[in-house]
Amino acid sequence: MRKPGISSNYPQTGFTLIELIAVIVLLGILTAVAVPKFIDLKEAAIEMSMEDLVGAVKGAANMAYAKAIVEDVHQDAAATITVNGLVIDIAYGYPTGTATGIDRMINQSGWQKRASVFAGAWVYWHGVIQEDAGAAQCYIRYRQPTVVNTPPVVDVQTSGC
């Protein structure tokens, strides 16, 4: 005889405790695999934007040098050129590593920046990094030339990105 209210036509549905634990373990494994991939993407994105800025810095420096050659000041230790109405300080034809040199030349927003501890050098680091560039070890440093016929040096440090 059947008990009232229980039908044998419909099996009981739901998850057992073992099934729920198995799903939780699988989700934990997927999370452990996915989170490091996401972190690597953030670092890669910062490094790619740094490469873009390096290209902008080098392009701006070369453009300034071409203008300095035209104005015949490319061998002067200190001079100025005017680019798009902005007066740019140059050293041996390239922008100086100052706010009135390379920084004025490229005019980048979204980047933190400051003078370097090295004379004639300017440092940029990505705006999402809250630490100072030296502490974070994730920066681009532009160093103006110190002798004639020598291009500027652009250092890139990505070990702390």
Number of C-alpha atoms within 10 A of each C-alpha: 3 7 6 6 6 10 10 8 6 7 8 9 6 7 9 8 8 9 11 11 12 11 11 12 12 12 12 12 11 11 12 11 11 11 11 11 11 11 11 12 12 13 13 14 13 20 19 12 12 22 14 11 19 19 13 16 24 19 13 18 25 17 16 26 22 15 18 24 13 10 13 11 20 23 16 15 15 15 18 23 20 14 13 7 7 12 14 23 23 28 26 25 34 37 35 31 27 23 18 16 24 26 23 17 24 15 11 14 8 10 15 18 21 17 17 18 10 11 12 18 22 24 25 25 28 21 13 10 16 11 14 15 22 14 10 16 16 22 25 23 24 27 24 27 22 14 13 14 12 12 18 24 13 17 12 19 17 15 9 13 18
